[in-house]
């Protein structure tokens, strides 16, 4: 009877344990909330982003103050030719200030995007961890249930039963040790389940916090985009007020529409030629790589032979023979307050207005950005990154604004292409003249030529493209 009573008590205890674990697994209402599970600390990267956002906002505030002052001058201008000239000058200054303001909003929005990317990645990791722990908890509970069923079927011996049923003292000790090990095993199973549940709850808490933070960041970023859009709209209005810019836009539109068929033909031919060049370059690189490996193997064998003959360590007398171009770039965007946002830097330091971007305009596709500002003619075109010049077209003499294509350089006039490795190319079009040659190695900032109006160009500007594996990308994502 004692044994039956003991088994009932053990069974009741086991059922209580199962119930407790099940409650822990199925309901968060009974989980002890421990604020020490997650220690919230601002990472160095988060602080860096916060500082960058704060600095960008300070610069935006200063630029918006300049805008307000210029708006007052423009709105209070008197009548007359002199006043009109003054107004045009103020509008030109305002355009420059608004462009800088838009750029600073870009910096701020990009910093928010970095934070959003980190949060998105953290959320994905947390969701994955939660699923893993849910599976581990479910399996652990099922394993423990099986263990209880086995205990119930096999019966549980009390220490009294062991003392009475032992053949000798040694047998009694062995049985007691066995019972202790079984009990320890059961305790470990329960402890592991409880620990998993703590981790699960901590991960869930972290996930919910990150989701709320992400929602807030997205909301704030959208607010910044809305503010930036107002400045973009203002910039459009300013350009509409500028007679010179408006006339240039009308001339460009008329020229594109008039030469649509010719443009499409030149564009298709140019793209086909560029794809051919891409394949040729890939074949050359593959051949160079094979040749490099062959030379390395020959050198390795030669060194090994010398080592065997003279008792040297293989490779001890080897020389790399590598030389580098240490020519320094002649311009510096940092001098103008420009900050790089990728491996590429701005190709015309000091001139930062984009007159046209990537996309369809007037029935033709524009595959790069046109950089135009007053007095840009003759400005230095600089390599956006280190690389090797792989194409130069430099025969166009039609360096003036025109309403039709002169047929030079596939419409790009005098241009060059630089290969930066890893599939990246940059193209620089409509130059007065390219000053580098095919095969030349250039560093970031080295001068490639000067800005002109060769090819199909209504006025002096630089057409700049970034290509990845032969495909035109949006340069504004890189510079």
Secondary structure as a PSIPRED ss2 file (coil, helix, strand):
# PSIPRED VFORMAT (PSIPRED V4.0)

   1 X C   1.000  0.000  0.000
   2 X H   0.000  1.000  0.000
   3 X H   0.000  1.000  0.000
   4 X H   0.000  1.000  0.000
   5 X H   0.000  1.000  0.000
   6 X H   0.000  1.000  0.000
   7 X H   0.000  1.000  0.000
   8 X H   0.000  1.000  0.000
   9 X H   0.000  1.000  0.000
  10 X H   0.000  1.000  0.000
  11 X H   0.000  1.000  0.000
  12 X H   0.000  1.000  0.000
  13 X H   0.000  1.000  0.000
  14 X H   0.000  1.000  0.000
  15 X H   0.000  1.000  0.000
  16 X H   0.000  1.000  0.000
  17 X H   0.000  1.000  0.000
  18 X H   0.000  1.000  0.000
  19 X H   0.000  1.000  0.000
  20 X H   0.000  1.000  0.000
  21 X H   0.000  1.000  0.000
  22 X H   0.000  1.000  0.000
  23 X H   0.000  1.000  0.000
  24 X H   0.000  1.000  0.000
  25 X H   0.000  1.000  0.000
  26 X H   0.000  1.000  0.000
  27 X C   1.000  0.000  0.000
  28 X H   0.000  1.000  0.000
  29 X H   0.000  1.000  0.000
  30 X H   0.000  1.000  0.000
  31 X C   1.000  0.000  0.000
  32 X C   1.000  0.000  0.000
  33 X C   1.000  0.000  0.000
  34 X C   1.000  0.000  0.000
  35 X C   1.000  0.000  0.000
  36 X C   1.000  0.000  0.000
  37 X C   1.000  0.000  0.000
  38 X C   1.000  0.000  0.000
  39 X C   1.000  0.000  0.000
  40 X C   1.000  0.000  0.000
  41 X C   1.000  0.000  0.000
  42 X C   1.000  0.000  0.000
  43 X C   1.000  0.000  0.000
  44 X H   0.000  1.000  0.000
  45 X H   0.000  1.000  0.000
  46 X H   0.000  1.000  0.000
  47 X H   0.000  1.000  0.000
  48 X H   0.000  1.000  0.000
  49 X H   0.000  1.000  0.000
  50 X H   0.000  1.000  0.000
  51 X H   0.000  1.000  0.000
  52 X H   0.000  1.000  0.000
  53 X H   0.000  1.000  0.000
  54 X H   0.000  1.000  0.000
  55 X H   0.000  1.000  0.000
  56 X H   0.000  1.000  0.000
  57 X H   0.000  1.000  0.000
  58 X H   0.000  1.000  0.000
  59 X H   0.000  1.000  0.000
  60 X H   0.000  1.000  0.000
  61 X H   0.000  1.000  0.000
  62 X H   0.000  1.000  0.000
  63 X H   0.000  1.000  0.000
  64 X H   0.000  1.000  0.000
  65 X H   0.000  1.000  0.000
  66 X H   0.000  1.000  0.000
  67 X H   0.000  1.000  0.000
  68 X H   0.000  1.000  0.000
  69 X H   0.000  1.000  0.000
  70 X H   0.000  1.000  0.000
  71 X H   0.000  1.000  0.000
  72 X H   0.000  1.000  0.000
  73 X H   0.000  1.000  0.000
  74 X H   0.000  1.000  0.000
  75 X H   0.000  1.000  0.000
  76 X C   1.000  0.000  0.000
  77 X C   1.000  0.000  0.000
  78 X C   1.000  0.000  0.000
  79 X C   1.000  0.000  0.000
  80 X C   1.000  0.000  0.000
  81 X H   0.000  1.000  0.000
  82 X H   0.000  1.000  0.000
  83 X H   0.000  1.000  0.000
  84 X H   0.000  1.000  0.000
  85 X H   0.000  1.000  0.000
  86 X H   0.000  1.000  0.000
  87 X H   0.000  1.000  0.000
  88 X H   0.000  1.000  0.000
  89 X H   0.000  1.000  0.000
  90 X H   0.000  1.000  0.000
  91 X H   0.000  1.000  0.000
  92 X H   0.000  1.000  0.000
  93 X H   0.000  1.000  0.000
  94 X H   0.000  1.000  0.000
  95 X H   0.000  1.000  0.000
  96 X H   0.000  1.000  0.000
  97 X H   0.000  1.000  0.000
  98 X H   0.000  1.000  0.000
  99 X H   0.000  1.000  0.000
 100 X H   0.000  1.000  0.000
 101 X H   0.000  1.000  0.000
 102 X H   0.000  1.000  0.000
 103 X H   0.000  1.000  0.000
 104 X H   0.000  1.000  0.000
 105 X H   0.000  1.000  0.000
 106 X H   0.000  1.000  0.000
 107 X H   0.000  1.000  0.000
 108 X H   0.000  1.000  0.000
 109 X H   0.000  1.000  0.000
 110 X H   0.000  1.000  0.000
 111 X H   0.000  1.000  0.000
 112 X H   0.000  1.000  0.000
 113 X H   0.000  1.000  0.000
 114 X H   0.000  1.000  0.000
 115 X H   0.000  1.000  0.000
 116 X H   0.000  1.000  0.000
 117 X H   0.000  1.000  0.000
 118 X H   0.000  1.000  0.000
 119 X H   0.000  1.000  0.000
 120 X H   0.000  1.000  0.000
 121 X H   0.000  1.000  0.000
 122 X H   0.000  1.000  0.000
 123 X H   0.000  1.000  0.000
 124 X H   0.000  1.000  0.000
 125 X H   0.000  1.000  0.000
 126 X H   0.000  1.000  0.000
 127 X H   0.000  1.000  0.000
 128 X H   0.000  1.000  0.000
 129 X H   0.000  1.000  0.000
 130 X H   0.000  1.000  0.000
 131 X H   0.000  1.000  0.000
 132 X H   0.000  1.000  0.000
 133 X H   0.000  1.000  0.000
 134 X H   0.000  1.000  0.000
 135 X H   0.000  1.000  0.000
 136 X H   0.000  1.000  0.000
 137 X H   0.000  1.000  0.000
 138 X H   0.000  1.000  0.000
 139 X H   0.000  1.000  0.000
 140 X H   0.000  1.000  0.000
 141 X H   0.000  1.000  0.000
 142 X H   0.000  1.000  0.000
 143 X H   0.000  1.000  0.000
 144 X H   0.000  1.000  0.000
 145 X H   0.000  1.000  0.000
 146 X H   0.000  1.000  0.000
 147 X H   0.000  1.000  0.000
 148 X H   0.000  1.000  0.000
 149 X H   0.000  1.000  0.000
 150 X H   0.000  1.000  0.000
 151 X H   0.000  1.000  0.000
 152 X H   0.000  1.000  0.000
 153 X H   0.000  1.000  0.000
 154 X H   0.000  1.000  0.000
 155 X C   1.000  0.000  0.000
 156 X C   1.000  0.000  0.000
 157 X C   1.000  0.000  0.000
 158 X C   1.000  0.000  0.000
 159 X H   0.000  1.000  0.000
 160 X H   0.000  1.000  0.000
 161 X H   0.000  1.000  0.000
 162 X H   0.000  1.000  0.000
 163 X H   0.000  1.000  0.000
 164 X H   0.000  1.000  0.000
 165 X H   0.000  1.000  0.000
 166 X C   1.000  0.000  0.000
 167 X C   1.000  0.000  0.000
 168 X C   1.000  0.000  0.000
 169 X H   0.000  1.000  0.000
 170 X H   0.000  1.000  0.000
 171 X H   0.000  1.000  0.000
 172 X H   0.000  1.000  0.000
 173 X H   0.000  1.000  0.000
 174 X H   0.000  1.000  0.000
 175 X H   0.000  1.000  0.000
 176 X H   0.000  1.000  0.000
 177 X H   0.000  1.000  0.000
 178 X H   0.000  1.000  0.000
 179 X H   0.000  1.000  0.000
 180 X H   0.000  1.000  0.000
 181 X H   0.000  1.000  0.000
 182 X H   0.000  1.000  0.000
 183 X H   0.000  1.000  0.000
 184 X H   0.000  1.000  0.000
 185 X H   0.000  1.000  0.000
 186 X H   0.000  1.000  0.000
 187 X H   0.000  1.000  0.000
 188 X H   0.000  1.000  0.000
 189 X H   0.000  1.000  0.000
 190 X H   0.000  1.000  0.000
 191 X H   0.000  1.000  0.000
 192 X H   0.000  1.000  0.000
 193 X H   0.000  1.000  0.000
 194 X H   0.000  1.000  0.000
 195 X H   0.000  1.000  0.000
 196 X H   0.000  1.000  0.000
 197 X H   0.000  1.000  0.000
 198 X H   0.000  1.000  0.000
 199 X H   0.000  1.000  0.000
 200 X H   0.000  1.000  0.000
 201 X H   0.000  1.000  0.000
 202 X H   0.000  1.000  0.000
 203 X H   0.000  1.000  0.000
 204 X H   0.000  1.000  0.000
 205 X H   0.000  1.000  0.000
 206 X H   0.000  1.000  0.000
 207 X H   0.000  1.000  0.000
 208 X H   0.000  1.000  0.000
 209 X H   0.000  1.000  0.000
 210 X H   0.000  1.000  0.000
 211 X H   0.000  1.000  0.000
 212 X H   0.000  1.000  0.000
 213 X H   0.000  1.000  0.000
 214 X H   0.000  1.000  0.000
 215 X H   0.000  1.000  0.000
 216 X H   0.000  1.000  0.000
 217 X H   0.000  1.000  0.000
 218 X H   0.000  1.000  0.000
 219 X H   0.000  1.000  0.000
 220 X H   0.000  1.000  0.000
 221 X H   0.000  1.000  0.000
 222 X H   0.000  1.000  0.000
 223 X H   0.000  1.000  0.000
 224 X H   0.000  1.000  0.000
 225 X H   0.000  1.000  0.000
 226 X H   0.000  1.000  0.000
 227 X H   0.000  1.000  0.000
 228 X H   0.000  1.000  0.000
 229 X H   0.000  1.000  0.000
 230 X H   0.000  1.000  0.000
 231 X H   0.000  1.000  0.000
 232 X H   0.000  1.000  0.000
 233 X H   0.000  1.000  0.000
 234 X H   0.000  1.000  0.000
 235 X H   0.000  1.000  0.000
 236 X H   0.000  1.000  0.000
 237 X H   0.000  1.000  0.000
 238 X H   0.000  1.000  0.000
 239 X H   0.000  1.000  0.000
 240 X H   0.000  1.000  0.000
 241 X H   0.000  1.000  0.000
 242 X C   1.000  0.000  0.000
 243 X H   0.000  1.000  0.000
 244 X H   0.000  1.000  0.000
 245 X H   0.000  1.000  0.000
 246 X H   0.000  1.000  0.000
 247 X H   0.000  1.000  0.000
 248 X H   0.000  1.000  0.000
 249 X H   0.000  1.000  0.000
 250 X H   0.000  1.000  0.000
 251 X H   0.000  1.000  0.000
 252 X H   0.000  1.000  0.000
 253 X H   0.000  1.000  0.000
 254 X H   0.000  1.000  0.000
 255 X H   0.000  1.000  0.000
 256 X H   0.000  1.000  0.000
 257 X H   0.000  1.000  0.000
 258 X H   0.000  1.000  0.000
 259 X C   1.000  0.000  0.000
 260 X H   0.000  1.000  0.000
 261 X H   0.000  1.000  0.000
 262 X H   0.000  1.000  0.000
 263 X H   0.000  1.000  0.000
 264 X H   0.000  1.000  0.000
 265 X H   0.000  1.000  0.000
 266 X H   0.000  1.000  0.000
 267 X H   0.000  1.000  0.000
 268 X H   0.000  1.000  0.000
 269 X H   0.000  1.000  0.000
 270 X H   0.000  1.000  0.000
 271 X H   0.000  1.000  0.000
 272 X H   0.000  1.000  0.000
 273 X H   0.000  1.000  0.000
 274 X H   0.000  1.000  0.000
 275 X H   0.000  1.000  0.000
 276 X H   0.000  1.000  0.000
 277 X H   0.000  1.000  0.000
 278 X H   0.000  1.000  0.000
 279 X H   0.000  1.000  0.000
 280 X H   0.000  1.000  0.000
 281 X H   0.000  1.000  0.000
 282 X H   0.000  1.000  0.000
 283 X H   0.000  1.000  0.000
 284 X H   0.000  1.000  0.000
 285 X H   0.000  1.000  0.000
 286 X H   0.000  1.000  0.000
 287 X H   0.000  1.000  0.000
 288 X H   0.000  1.000  0.000
 289 X H   0.000  1.000  0.000
 290 X H   0.000  1.000  0.000
 291 X H   0.000  1.000  0.000
 292 X H   0.000  1.000  0.000
 293 X H   0.000  1.000  0.000
 294 X H   0.000  1.000  0.000
 295 X H   0.000  1.000  0.000
 296 X H   0.000  1.000  0.000
 297 X H   0.000  1.000  0.000
 298 X H   0.000  1.000  0.000
 299 X H   0.000  1.000  0.000
 300 X H   0.000  1.000  0.000
 301 X H   0.000  1.000  0.000
 302 X H   0.000  1.000  0.000
 303 X H   0.000  1.000  0.000
 304 X H   0.000  1.000  0.000
 305 X H   0.000  1.000  0.000
 306 X H   0.000  1.000  0.000
 307 X H   0.000  1.000  0.000
 308 X H   0.000  1.000  0.000
 309 X H   0.000  1.000  0.000
 310 X H   0.000  1.000  0.000
 311 X C   1.000  0.000  0.000
 312 X C   1.000  0.000  0.000
 313 X C   1.000  0.000  0.000
 314 X C   1.000  0.000  0.000
 315 X C   1.000  0.000  0.000
 316 X C   1.000  0.000  0.000
 317 X C   1.000  0.000  0.000
 318 X C   1.000  0.000  0.000
 319 X C   1.000  0.000  0.000
 320 X C   1.000  0.000  0.000
 321 X C   1.000  0.000  0.000
 322 X C   1.000  0.000  0.000
 323 X C   1.000  0.000  0.000
 324 X C   1.000  0.000  0.000
 325 X C   1.000  0.000  0.000
 326 X C   1.000  0.000  0.000
 327 X C   1.000  0.000  0.000
 328 X C   1.000  0.000  0.000
 329 X C   1.000  0.000  0.000
 330 X C   1.000  0.000  0.000
 331 X C   1.000  0.000  0.000
 332 X C   1.000  0.000  0.000
 333 X H   0.000  1.000  0.000
 334 X H   0.000  1.000  0.000
 335 X H   0.000  1.000  0.000
 336 X H   0.000  1.000  0.000
 337 X C   1.000  0.000  0.000
 338 X C   1.000  0.000  0.000
 339 X C   1.000  0.000  0.000
 340 X C   1.000  0.000  0.000
 341 X C   1.000  0.000  0.000
 342 X C   1.000  0.000  0.000
 343 X C   1.000  0.000  0.000
 344 X C   1.000  0.000  0.000
 345 X C   1.000  0.000  0.000
 346 X C   1.000  0.000  0.000
 347 X C   1.000  0.000  0.000
 348 X C   1.000  0.000  0.000
 349 X C   1.000  0.000  0.000
 350 X C   1.000  0.000  0.000
 351 X C   1.000  0.000  0.000
 352 X C   1.000  0.000  0.000
 353 X C   1.000  0.000  0.000
 354 X E   0.000  0.000  1.000
 355 X E   0.000  0.000  1.000
 356 X E   0.000  0.000  1.000
 357 X C   1.000  0.000  0.000
 358 X C   1.000  0.000  0.000
 359 X E   0.000  0.000  1.000
 360 X E   0.000  0.000  1.000
 361 X E   0.000  0.000  1.000
 362 X C   1.000  0.000  0.000
 363 X C   1.000  0.000  0.000
 364 X E   0.000  0.000  1.000
 365 X E   0.000  0.000  1.000
 366 X E   0.000  0.000  1.000
 367 X C   1.000  0.000  0.000
 368 X C   1.000  0.000  0.000
 369 X E   0.000  0.000  1.000
 370 X E   0.000  0.000  1.000
 371 X E   0.000  0.000  1.000
 372 X C   1.000  0.000  0.000
 373 X C   1.000  0.000  0.000
 374 X C   1.000  0.000  0.000
 375 X C   1.000  0.000  0.000
 376 X C   1.000  0.000  0.000
 377 X C   1.000  0.000  0.000
 378 X C   1.000  0.000  0.000
 379 X C   1.000  0.000  0.000
 380 X E   0.000  0.000  1.000
 381 X E   0.000  0.000  1.000
 382 X E   0.000  0.000  1.000
 383 X C   1.000  0.000  0.000
 384 X C   1.000  0.000  0.000
 385 X C   1.000  0.000  0.000
 386 X C   1.000  0.000  0.000
 387 X E   0.000  0.000  1.000
 388 X E   0.000  0.000  1.000
 389 X E   0.000  0.000  1.000
 390 X E   0.000  0.000  1.000
 391 X E   0.000  0.000  1.000
 392 X E   0.000  0.000  1.000
 393 X E   0.000  0.000  1.000
 394 X C   1.000  0.000  0.000
 395 X C   1.000  0.000  0.000
 396 X C   1.000  0.000  0.000
 397 X C   1.000  0.000  0.000
 398 X C   1.000  0.000  0.000
 399 X C   1.000  0.000  0.000
 400 X C   1.000  0.000  0.000
 401 X C   1.000  0.000  0.000
 402 X C   1.000  0.000  0.000
 403 X C   1.000  0.000  0.000
 404 X C   1.000  0.000  0.000
 405 X C   1.000  0.000  0.000
 406 X C   1.000  0.000  0.000
 407 X C   1.000  0.000  0.000
 408 X H   0.000  1.000  0.000
 409 X H   0.000  1.000  0.000
 410 X H   0.000  1.000  0.000
 411 X H   0.000  1.000  0.000
 412 X C   1.000  0.000  0.000
 413 X C   1.000  0.000  0.000
 414 X E   0.000  0.000  1.000
 415 X E   0.000  0.000  1.000
 416 X E   0.000  0.000  1.000
 417 X E   0.000  0.000  1.000
 418 X E   0.000  0.000  1.000
 419 X E   0.000  0.000  1.000
 420 X E   0.000  0.000  1.000
 421 X E   0.000  0.000  1.000
 422 X C   1.000  0.000  0.000
 423 X C   1.000  0.000  0.000
 424 X E   0.000  0.000  1.000
 425 X E   0.000  0.000  1.000
 426 X E   0.000  0.000  1.000
 427 X E   0.000  0.000  1.000
 428 X E   0.000  0.000  1.000
 429 X E   0.000  0.000  1.000
 430 X E   0.000  0.000  1.000
 431 X E   0.000  0.000  1.000
 432 X E   0.000  0.000  1.000
 433 X E   0.000  0.000  1.000
 434 X E   0.000  0.000  1.000
 435 X C   1.000  0.000  0.000
 436 X C   1.000  0.000  0.000
 437 X C   1.000  0.000  0.000
 438 X C   1.000  0.000  0.000
 439 X C   1.000  0.000  0.000
 440 X C   1.000  0.000  0.000
 441 X E   0.000  0.000  1.000
 442 X E   0.000  0.000  1.000
 443 X C   1.000  0.000  0.000
 444 X C   1.000  0.000  0.000
 445 X C   1.000  0.000  0.000
 446 X C   1.000  0.000  0.000
 447 X E   0.000  0.000  1.000
 448 X E   0.000  0.000  1.000
 449 X E   0.000  0.000  1.000
 450 X E   0.000  0.000  1.000
 451 X E   0.000  0.000  1.000
 452 X E   0.000  0.000  1.000
 453 X C   1.000  0.000  0.000
 454 X C   1.000  0.000  0.000
 455 X C   1.000  0.000  0.000
 456 X C   1.000  0.000  0.000
 457 X C   1.000  0.000  0.000
 458 X C   1.000  0.000  0.000
 459 X C   1.000  0.000  0.000
 460 X C   1.000  0.000  0.000
 461 X E   0.000  0.000  1.000
 462 X E   0.000  0.000  1.000
 463 X E   0.000  0.000  1.000
 464 X E   0.000  0.000  1.000
 465 X E   0.000  0.000  1.000
 466 X E   0.000  0.000  1.000
 467 X E   0.000  0.000  1.000
 468 X E   0.000  0.000  1.000
 469 X C   1.000  0.000  0.000
 470 X C   1.000  0.000  0.000
 471 X E   0.000  0.000  1.000
 472 X E   0.000  0.000  1.000
 473 X E   0.000  0.000  1.000
 474 X C   1.000  0.000  0.000
 475 X H   0.000  1.000  0.000
 476 X H   0.000  1.000  0.000
 477 X H   0.000  1.000  0.000
 478 X C   1.000  0.000  0.000
 479 X C   1.000  0.000  0.000
